[in-house]
Amino acid sequence: MCVAVPGKVVEIHGDTAKIDIMNNICEANISLASVQIGDYVLIHAGCVLEVLKKDMAEELLELFDQLKEEVDEDSNAG
């Protein structure tokens, strides 16, 4: 299964951007989408696939937070 993750563009250098993904800074290729600093984007396999609306990105980030909480609870229960 492949999962794309949302993040926020914090720096741009040519075709590469630094993306804040849940407080982790990652580099991604932005040649497939037109992005600006501050945009929320969807990333898969090191590439920005599309620019997201802020409310959609926040909704996806909340889902990832919930998933992390579930995984943490399962880890602590075992």
TIDREN-352332 format. One line per field, with one value per residue: residue number from 0; residue in one letter; y, x, z of N, C-alpha, C in turn. Coordinates in steps of 0.1 Angstrom, whole numbers, plus 5000, padded with zeros to 4 digits. Each point is the difference from the previous one (the first is absolute). Layout:
N
i <- c(NUM, ...);
aa <- c(A, ...);
n_c2 <- c(Y, ...);
n_c1 <- c(X, ...);
n_c3 <- c(Z, ...);
ca_c2 <- c(Y, ...);
ca_c1 <- c(X, ...);
ca_c3 <- c(Z, ...);
c_c2 <- c(Y, ...);
c_c1 <- c(X, ...);
c_c3 <- c(Z, ...);
END
This chain:
78
i <- c(0, 1, 2, 3, 4, 5, 6, 7, 8, 9, 10, 11, 12, 13, 14, 15, 16, 17, 18, 19, 20, 21, 22, 23, 24, 25, 26, 27, 28, 29, 30, 31, 32, 33, 34, 35, 36, 37, 38, 39, 40, 41, 42, 43, 44, 45, 46, 47, 48, 49, 50, 51, 52, 53, 54, 55, 56, 57, 58, 59, 60, 61, 62, 63, 64, 65, 66, 67, 68, 69, 70, 71, 72, 73, 74, 75, 76, 77);
aa <- c(M, C, V, A, V, P, G, K, V, V, E, I, H, G, D, T, A, K, I, D, I, M, N, N, I, C, E, A, N, I, S, L, A, S, V, Q, I, G, D, Y, V, L, I, H, A, G, C, V, L, E, V, L, K, K, D, M, A, E, E, L, L, E, L, F, D, Q, L, K, E, E, V, D, E, D, S, N, A, G);
n_c2 <- c(4988, 5010, 5008, 5010, 5009, 5007, 5012, 5009, 5007, 4998, 4994, 5008, 4991, 5008, 4987, 5005, 4994, 5007, 4989, 5007, 4988, 5004, 5012, 4994, 5005, 4999, 4995, 5008, 4992, 5012, 4993, 4992, 5010, 5010, 5002, 5005, 5008, 4991, 4995, 4994, 4989, 4991, 4992, 4994, 4991, 5010, 4999, 5013, 4994, 5007, 5012, 5000, 5001, 5011, 5001, 4997, 5008, 5009, 4997, 5000, 5011, 5004, 4995, 5006, 5011, 4997, 4998, 5010, 5007, 4995, 5002, 5012, 5001, 4995, 5008, 5009, 4995, 4999);
n_c1 <- c(5008, 4996, 5007, 4992, 5009, 4992, 5004, 5008, 5001, 5013, 5006, 5004, 5006, 4997, 5003, 5007, 4992, 5001, 4995, 4992, 5003, 4990, 5006, 5000, 5012, 4993, 5008, 4994, 4999, 5000, 5007, 4992, 5003, 4992, 5011, 4995, 5009, 4996, 5002, 4988, 5008, 4997, 5007, 5006, 5008, 5000, 4988, 4999, 4989, 4996, 4994, 4999, 4987, 5001, 4987, 5002, 5011, 4993, 4990, 5008, 5006, 4987, 4997, 5011, 4996, 4987, 5005, 5008, 4990, 4993, 5009, 5001, 4987, 5000, 5010, 4994, 4990, 5009);
n_c3 <- c(5000, 4992, 5007, 4996, 5004, 5009, 4995, 5006, 4989, 5004, 4990, 4990, 4994, 4989, 4997, 5010, 5009, 5011, 5005, 5008, 5004, 5007, 4999, 4988, 4998, 4989, 4991, 4991, 4989, 4995, 4991, 5008, 5008, 4998, 5008, 5012, 5006, 5010, 4988, 5001, 5001, 4991, 5008, 4989, 5005, 5009, 4995, 4998, 5003, 5011, 4997, 5013, 5001, 5008, 4998, 4988, 4999, 5007, 4992, 4989, 5004, 5002, 4989, 4996, 5006, 4996, 4988, 5001, 5005, 4990, 4992, 5005, 5000, 4988, 4998, 5006, 4993, 4991);
ca_c2 <- c(5012, 5013, 5011, 5014, 5008, 5015, 5008, 5014, 5005, 5010, 5005, 4995, 5001, 4994, 4990, 4993, 5008, 4995, 4998, 4996, 4989, 4997, 5005, 4994, 5007, 4991, 5006, 4993, 5006, 5008, 5002, 4995, 5009, 5014, 5002, 5012, 4999, 5001, 4991, 4987, 4991, 4986, 4994, 4986, 4995, 5011, 5010, 5007, 4997, 5011, 5010, 4997, 5011, 4999, 4992, 4986, 4996, 4999, 4988, 4988, 5000, 4995, 4985, 4994, 5001, 4990, 4987, 4999, 4997, 4986, 4992, 5002, 4993, 4986, 4997, 5000, 4990, 4986);
ca_c1 <- c(4992, 5008, 4993, 5005, 4998, 5000, 5010, 5000, 5012, 5006, 5010, 5001, 5013, 4999, 4990, 4999, 4995, 5000, 4986, 4998, 4991, 4998, 5012, 5012, 5003, 5005, 5002, 4992, 5000, 4988, 4998, 4987, 4989, 5004, 4998, 5006, 5003, 4988, 4990, 4999, 5001, 4999, 5013, 5001, 5013, 5010, 4995, 4987, 4990, 4991, 4998, 4987, 4994, 5005, 4991, 5002, 5013, 4999, 4992, 5009, 5009, 4993, 4999, 5013, 5002, 4992, 5006, 5011, 4995, 4996, 5012, 5007, 4992, 5002, 5014, 5000, 4991, 5006);
ca_c3 <- c(5000, 4999, 5007, 4998, 5012, 4998, 5006, 4997, 4994, 5008, 4992, 4986, 4993, 4987, 4999, 5013, 5011, 5013, 5004, 5014, 5001, 5014, 5007, 4994, 4987, 4989, 4987, 4990, 4987, 4998, 4986, 4995, 5005, 5002, 5014, 5006, 5015, 5007, 4994, 5005, 4988, 5002, 4996, 4999, 4994, 4998, 4990, 5003, 4990, 4998, 5011, 5007, 5008, 5014, 5008, 4997, 5006, 5014, 5002, 4998, 5011, 5012, 4998, 5003, 5015, 5006, 4997, 5009, 5014, 5001, 4999, 5013, 5010, 4998, 5004, 5015, 5006, 4997);
c_c2 <- c(5012, 5011, 5013, 5007, 5015, 5006, 5014, 5004, 5011, 5007, 4995, 5003, 4993, 4990, 4992, 5009, 4993, 5000, 4996, 4990, 4996, 5002, 4993, 5007, 4990, 5008, 4992, 5008, 5007, 5002, 4996, 5010, 5014, 5003, 5013, 4997, 5002, 4991, 4986, 4991, 4986, 4994, 4985, 4997, 5012, 5011, 5006, 4996, 5011, 5009, 4998, 5013, 4998, 4991, 4985, 4994, 4998, 4988, 4987, 4999, 4995, 4985, 4993, 5000, 4990, 4986, 4998, 4997, 4985, 4991, 5001, 4992, 4984, 4996, 5000, 4989, 4986, 4998);
c_c1 <- c(5009, 4991, 5007, 4998, 5000, 5011, 4999, 5013, 5006, 5012, 5000, 5013, 4999, 4988, 4998, 4995, 5002, 4986, 4999, 4989, 4999, 5012, 5013, 5002, 5006, 5001, 4991, 5001, 4987, 4997, 4987, 4989, 5006, 4997, 5007, 5002, 4987, 4989, 5000, 5000, 4999, 5013, 5000, 5013, 5009, 4995, 4987, 4990, 4990, 5000, 4987, 4995, 5004, 4990, 5001, 5013, 4998, 4991, 5009, 5010, 4994, 4998, 5013, 5003, 4992, 5006, 5013, 4996, 4996, 5012, 5008, 4992, 5002, 5014, 5001, 4992, 5007, 5011);
c_c3 <- c(5000, 5007, 4996, 5013, 4997, 5008, 4996, 4994, 5008, 4993, 4986, 4994, 4987, 4999, 5013, 5011, 5013, 5005, 5014, 5000, 5014, 5008, 4996, 4987, 4990, 4987, 4990, 4987, 4997, 4985, 4994, 5004, 5002, 5015, 5004, 5014, 5007, 4995, 5008, 4987, 5004, 4993, 5000, 4993, 4997, 4991, 5005, 4989, 4997, 5012, 5006, 5006, 5014, 5008, 4997, 5006, 5015, 5004, 4999, 5012, 5013, 4999, 5003, 5015, 5007, 4998, 5009, 5014, 5001, 5000, 5014, 5011, 4999, 5004, 5015, 5007, 4999, 5009);
END
